[in-house]
Amino acid sequence: MNRQIVQPGHDAAHAADVSTEAAETYIRAAQNHMSSDRRGCMASLDDMFRSGDLPGALAGRYTGEMVAVSVAPGLTGLIESIQREGRPWLGKFFADDDARGENILSLTARPALRLTHPFYRDMRPDGATTFRALRFRTYAAPALFDGDLAVLKIDYDLPANPRLTIRRVLDELVEIADGYYLGRACVRWWWGRWQRVAYFTLRKEK
């Protein structure tokens, strides 16, 4: 664990046993140092992810926050800027009667989604300022990069999603404190290699 990033007082090896506030403090510490030491901060988030537990049943709406992005020079900053300024991604909805769900997006994201995926039509109204799109299925399985860790897979490889982009995404989710979840977004590139590209959090919407 990167002690120069994470202040003493929270041990990632025991993240599942601490309060939500302590887990948030750990994540914020990594997030706040991202611009000066992205590699070290992502490693700290990797530590916390490995300390998590397989989530129990999820149902309903969960508020999401993008914590960190690490894709490629230039692209990383662009994604962070878009999410920070416009917050197009707001969370996830999990169906309580099946292992499936959808993402909750701001209406401001709709034009961009139509521009980048002009043939994609699987979008549904959600509220006055949001809509749902990008379906997924869920199942428990070993983590991609940590075979001894059981995670909840959030799998976008479904016929309704754009084949060349969204279907290559696989999220993994663990519970790091009671009702507080850390997600790891991975992409399978066209040459077959998986890469961890982002971390996000989820919590049950009140």
C-alpha positions in Angstrom: 0.0 0.0 0.0 1.2 3.5 -0.8 1.6 5.2 2.5 2.8 8.4 0.9 -0.7 8.7 -0.7 -2.9 7.1 2.0 -2.6 8.6 5.4 -2.2 6.2 8.4 -5.4 5.2 10.1 -7.0 3.1 7.4 -5.5 -0.3 6.4 -6.7 -1.5 3.1 -6.2 -5.1 4.3 -9.2 -4.6 6.6 -11.3 -2.3 4.5 -14.4 -4.5 4.8 -14.3 -4.1 8.6 -14.3 -0.3 8.7 -16.9 2.4 8.4 -18.0 4.0 5.1 -16.4 7.2 6.3 -13.0 5.6 6.7 -13.3 3.9 3.3 -14.3 7.3 1.7 -11.3 9.0 3.3 -9.0 6.4 1.8 -10.5 6.8 -1.6 -10.4 10.6 -1.4 -6.8 10.5 -0.4 -5.9 8.6 -3.6 -8.2 10.7 -5.7 -6.7 14.0 -4.4 -3.2 12.9 -5.4 -4.1 11.6 -8.8 -2.6 14.5 -10.7 0.8 14.2 -9.1 1.1 10.4 -8.8 -1.5 8.6 -11.0 0.4 5.3 -11.0 0.7 5.2 -7.2 -2.9 6.3 -6.6 -4.2 3.6 -9.0 -2.1 1.1 -7.1 -3.6 2.3 -3.8 -7.1 1.8 -5.3 -6.0 -1.7 -6.5 -5.1 -2.5 -2.9 -8.5 -1.4 -1.6 -10.3 -3.3 -4.3 -8.4 -6.5 -3.4 -9.5 -6.0 0.2 -13.2 -6.0 -0.7 -15.9 -8.7 -0.5 -18.3 -10.2 -3.0 -21.4 -8.0 -2.8 -24.7 -9.5 -1.7 -27.9 -9.0 -3.7 -28.2 -5.5 -5.3 -31.6 -4.1 -6.3 -32.8 -0.7 -7.3 -30.9 2.5 -8.0 -27.3 3.1 -6.9 -25.6 6.5 -7.1 -22.3 6.4 -8.8 -19.1 8.5 -8.8 -16.1 8.2 -11.1 -13.1 8.1 -8.8 -10.1 7.7 -11.2 -9.3 7.0 -14.9 -6.1 5.7 -16.4 -6.4 4.8 -20.1 -3.8 6.5 -22.2 -2.1 9.9 -22.3 -4.5 12.6 -23.5 -7.6 10.4 -23.4 -7.4 10.0 -19.6 -7.6 13.8 -19.1 -10.4 14.2 -21.6 -12.6 11.5 -19.9 -11.9 13.0 -16.5 -12.8 16.5 -17.7 -16.1 15.3 -19.3 -17.1 13.4 -16.2 -16.1 16.2 -13.8 -17.8 19.1 -15.7 -20.9 17.3 -17.0 -21.3 14.2 -14.9 -22.9 12.2 -17.8 -22.7 8.9 -15.8 -24.7 9.0 -12.6 -24.9 5.4 -11.4 -26.5 2.1 -12.1 -29.9 0.4 -11.8 -30.1 -3.3 -10.8 -33.2 -5.3 -11.4 -34.4 -7.1 -8.3 -36.0 -10.0 -10.3 -33.0 -10.9 -12.5 -29.3 -10.7 -12.8 -29.3 -7.6 -15.0 -29.4 -3.9 -15.0 -28.7 -0.6 -16.8 -26.7 2.6 -16.4 -28.2 5.8 -15.3 -27.1 8.7 -17.5 -27.8 12.5 -17.5 -29.8 13.8 -20.4 -26.8 15.9 -21.3 -25.1 12.6 -22.3 -27.7 11.7 -24.9 -26.4 13.8 -27.8 -22.9 12.5 -27.3 -24.1 8.9 -27.1 -26.0 9.4 -30.4 -23.0 11.0 -32.0 -20.6 8.2 -31.0 -23.0 5.4 -31.5 -25.5 6.6 -34.2 -27.2 3.2 -34.6 -27.7 2.6 -30.8 -31.4 3.0 -29.8 -31.7 1.1 -26.5 -32.4 4.2 -24.4 -35.3 4.5 -22.0 -36.7 7.5 -20.0 -35.8 7.5 -16.3 -36.7 10.8 -14.8 -36.9 14.5 -15.5 -33.1 14.8 -16.1 -32.0 11.2 -16.6 -32.3 8.2 -18.9 -31.2 4.6 -18.8 -29.0 2.8 -21.3 -26.2 0.4 -21.8 -27.7 -2.8 -20.4 -25.6 -5.4 -18.5 -25.9 -8.8 -16.9 -24.3 -9.7 -13.5 -22.8 -12.8 -12.1 -20.2 -13.8 -9.5 -16.8 -14.9 -10.8 -13.0 -14.5 -10.0 -11.6 -11.1 -10.7 -9.6 -10.7 -14.0 -6.3 -9.7 -12.4 -6.8 -11.3 -8.9 -8.0 -14.9 -9.5 -8.4 -15.6 -5.7 -10.9 -12.7 -5.3 -14.6 -13.2 -5.9 -16.3 -10.2 -7.5 -19.6 -9.3 -9.0 -19.1 -9.1 -12.8 -21.1 -6.4 -14.6 -20.9 -7.6 -18.2 -21.9 -5.5 -21.2 -21.4 -8.2 -23.8 -25.0 -8.2 -24.8 -26.6 -7.9 -28.3 -28.3 -4.6 -27.5 -25.0 -2.8 -26.9 -22.6 -1.5 -29.6 -20.3 -4.4 -30.5 -17.0 -2.6 -31.2 -17.0 -0.5 -28.0 -19.5 -1.1 -25.1 -19.5 -4.9 -25.5 -15.7 -4.8 -24.8 -16.3 -3.3 -21.3 -16.4 -5.5 -18.1 -16.9 -3.9 -14.7 -16.1 -5.7 -11.5 -17.6 -4.8 -8.1 -16.7 -5.4 -4.5 -18.1 -4.2 -1.2 -15.5 -2.2 0.8 -17.7 -1.1 3.6 -21.3 -1.7 4.6 -23.4 -0.6 1.6 -20.4 1.1 -0.1 -19.0 -0.5 -3.3 -15.8 0.0 -5.3 -16.0 -0.9 -9.0 -13.2 -1.5 -11.4 -13.8 -0.9 -15.1 -11.9 -3.0 -17.6 -11.7 -3.0 -21.4 -10.7 -5.8 -23.7 -8.8 -4.2 -26.6 -9.0 -5.4 -30.1 -5.7 -7.3 -29.8 -7.2 -9.3 -26.9 -5.5 -7.7 -23.9 -7.6 -6.6 -20.9 -6.7 -3.3 -19.2 -8.0 -1.8 -16.0 -9.1 1.7 -17.1 -11.1 3.2 -14.2 -12.4 3.0 -10.7 -15.9 4.1 -9.5 -18.0 3.9 -6.4 -21.6 3.0 -5.9 -24.0 3.4 -3.0 -27.7 2.7 -2.6 -29.8 5.7 -3.5 -31.8 7.0 -0.6 
